[in-house]
């Protein structure tokens, strides 16, 4: 082979490579517009059957709880079946026309009390989760933003609360009240929820402290509290919102457990599923359906919130999108 042709071949190969690169650079590339995290999550969620089932259960529960007093066929304080209650032979009236599920031991319509009881269950669950979320946001923001000894102090308090089983802690707080009521349930369950939200938000805030946009804001001289509330906190709220959905299911179960133990609202004119479950234990052998219906409602509603929360967590998790 002639060695004088070697530089020519190299130049020709280099020129062809340069022309190829120039052609690729000059070619028009069709770029798709960016998709936000929320839009991407919703695109995945609407194709997820588990999320759709959980959403259907949750929406049905909320709607029924909102309109329950208007669609209940009987007044929950009335006793239309009282004349059929016979302690020796028929302590609990069974189903009959006009009374889909029959009555309880006081002749009250069971179906109406289940419908109206859904409202009390929803109120306790929502307010307990909301107060727990607010308390957790406060502690988590302080610990994650300030750091140092403040972070250590707050986290040691959170560790102490987390070391006690949640139901035992809620039972202890609720038993301190002079008289049990609906608000004692809400406060007790909210205190249980506070350390969960605080630890989760604190971890997310610490991750945001070393992010690029926070460092850029500091280099521009933005005030520290403006960085916390405008940059760190909004970007750390995603996991907390998902946890709130899951905590709502736990709050409903804990509220039912405390009501079953007699620490809820003692006023039977305002029925609640846990309260109904506690009253039914006296007739568990003669009329097990008195316990089956409220227990089934609690399980189905808690399952709906859990399915929806788990689907949200997976949709918003960057690792699950790979």
WOCORRA-V989135 format. One record per backbone hydrogen bond with DSSP energy under -0.5 kcal/mol. CO is the residue of the C=O (numbers start at 0). NH is the residue of the N-H. Records with the same first field share a line. If there is no record, write none. Layout:
CO: NH ; NH
This chain:
1: 4
2: 5 ; 6
3: 7
4: 8
5: 9
6: 10
7: 11
8: 12
9: 13
10: 14
11: 15
12: 16
13: 17
14: 18
15: 19
16: 20
17: 21
18: 22
19: 23
20: 24
21: 25
22: 26
27: 29
28: 30
35: 39
36: 40
37: 41
38: 42
39: 43
40: 44
41: 45
43: 46
44: 47
46: 48
47: 51
48: 52
49: 53
50: 54
51: 55
52: 56
53: 57
54: 58
55: 59
56: 60
57: 61
58: 62
59: 63
60: 64
61: 65
62: 66
63: 67
66: 69 ; 70
67: 70 ; 71
74: 77
78: 81
80: 83
81: 84
83: 85
85: 89
89: 85
92: 102
95: 98
98: 95 ; 101
101: 109 ; 110
103: 92 ; 106
106: 80
107: 103
108: 112
109: 113
110: 114
111: 115
112: 116
113: 117
114: 117 ; 118
115: 118 ; 119
116: 120 ; 272
117: 121
118: 122
119: 123
120: 124
121: 125
122: 126
123: 127
124: 128
125: 129
126: 130
127: 131
128: 132
129: 133
130: 134
131: 135
132: 136
133: 137
134: 138
135: 139
136: 140
137: 141
138: 142
139: 143
140: 144
141: 145 ; 146
142: 146
146: 149 ; 150
147: 151
148: 152
149: 153
150: 154
151: 155
152: 156
153: 157
154: 158
155: 159
156: 160
157: 161
158: 162
159: 163
160: 163
164: 168
165: 169
166: 170
167: 171
168: 172
169: 173
170: 174
171: 175
172: 175
173: 176
179: 265
180: 184
181: 185
182: 186
183: 187
184: 188
185: 189
186: 190
187: 191
188: 192
189: 193
190: 194
192: 196
193: 197
194: 198
195: 199
196: 200
197: 201
198: 202
199: 203
200: 204
201: 205
202: 206
203: 207
204: 208
205: 209
207: 210
210: 214
211: 215
212: 216
213: 217
214: 218
215: 219
216: 221
217: 220
222: 226
223: 227
224: 228
225: 229
226: 230 ; 231
227: 232
230: 234
231: 235
232: 235 ; 236
233: 236
235: 239
236: 240
237: 241
238: 242
239: 243
240: 244
241: 245
242: 246
243: 247
244: 248
245: 249
246: 250
247: 251
248: 252
249: 253
250: 254
251: 255
252: 256
253: 257
254: 258
255: 259
256: 260
257: 262
258: 261
262: 180
263: 265
265: 267
266: 269
268: 270
271: 275
272: 276
273: 277
274: 278
275: 279
277: 280
278: 281
279: 282
280: 283
282: 286
286: 289
287: 290 ; 291
288: 292
289: 293
290: 294
291: 295
292: 296
293: 297
294: 298
295: 299
296: 300
297: 301
298: 302
299: 303
300: 304
301: 305
302: 306
303: 307
304: 308
305: 309
306: 310
307: 311
308: 312
309: 313
310: 314
311: 315
312: 316
315: 317
316: 319 ; 320
317: 320
318: 321
